[in-house]
């Protein structure tokens, strides 16, 4: 009886090559050669697809897949560029999925971008080693998994938000949702806002704004608490028919309590994201955690308004459940559809993590960026008199 041998795939890293094979291999793997349309890894197409693996300590590596390595070995021999097929590196050079917390694909369109990526990964690894924060590492891992799941264009991403009476959070006054899914690769969006009929007399305005009648994305509907439970239950059940459901919140603790109080079936929803892209299930995602990863903050979280301000997402009438749901999903989309974490951070806020390679990965925001009400003139040329045009002594 034949014994089946398991096939192991992964990613290679090695610097040890026989001298006679070094030049041909270096030639085909040179930065500019890798992205060229005539490269055998992507004939006729500009750019090279590679992989960024994140180890469990948070450090990253730029990787080739084992399939890419095998193909190059055989191609070089078939083109008579090597006398023999280059042997595979020893087994310890093969990094399997279990050795990473996450692996994401990334495409580089030109040699310059690839060179910059290599330098940035090395620089960020050094930064991460300074005062390594386990909570920040966990947030970074979640960020890259969300990016990977979003890129598959499968399932449904739906943000949910509740508003309650400011003097008793068990008195629900509003519910809002905003969702996006895909049909044949095309985005399908939906959103809605409901106010609670029996709680219409409970108004806010002391601690939080009263904006229930200022929904900006359609018409609001007044329903009862019983109808609210049915509405949310049907919403979740319908989304589950299309694959995995990613429920998006901003600081979800109170929203999850509201769902539990309404006795909405959550279908085993979990907050821990799997390594591989799921084909089913319900998963909870927190945009506050995602932004924490992006700005390099491992402990604290920001308000939705602050996050939208930093991501340059315009907002109107926050603390309306429908509006908040839309802005929360927009924040998720803005981060999930962007570049890998460290690249995205540098694109958004170039050279804002301090001086030197060991400055850490925390973004240093200016005062005007932290406060949307900060005066455009405050802190800028403080001795300048805008009325006279003269510098004050």
C-alpha angles and dihedrals in degrees: 000000000000117000115224114230114212116238113231119203130180143118131301133224120175140138098189114102134153110257094240092056098040100084098048091047093045089051096054092042097047113125097250093040093052094059096041117113090236094059108119092229091068110011114198094008129100116230137032127253112219136160136246112210120197115207121215091261090059098253118132135219131194107231146188117217118242088246091057092048092050093048093051091049093054094040093054090051093045090052088051091240090127127038093223135014107278106251119241116258116258114286096259088067090065110092112202128203092260090065091062132063088210143357123199131179122236132182123217115200100194140022093250092058090049092050091049091048092054092050093046093050091052091047094049092049089058091047092050091054090063108091094339109211116205091206091053090049089053091050092049090052091052090049094056093045090053090050090051094049093046092051091060091065091218134129126010130293112204130175117207127194137177130195121203139184108285092227096050120021092198089070103084116205104171145017128195137176139183124188142180129192136157135252114186089339094308121117118246114197133192136171140171146175132210133185121205114247100207092048099049091113093059105089133178130212105120101077102005132023120269102233104143092122094049103078107155103196107060140313124330121228126213113220139160125258089253091053089048092059090049092047094052093043092053091045093055094042091052093050092050089063089069100054131268119009120216110198109203122204137164105232094343103198097099094038091053090051089052092051090049092049090052089050092232110171107246096189095226096309112191134194096209110088119218122239094237123056106266124233093204142003138082119272131187119222126187118207089200089063092047093052090046088058092047095051093040097248116142103178115030132056132211134227118259091249092056093048093049090048092053091046090048093242112151115228135193129188101357116194089054103115094221094048092045091052091053094047092046091054091045090054090049092049093047092056100034095050094048134089124291112299102264093039091049092050092053092047092052098040110016117206093351099128095082136264123314135011093283097056095104128237099275113123114231106219124198120239093252090055093053096053121046088200093053110126115251088227098046113111093003116110091337091188093056118106107210092197097056102023089230127127111241118233 
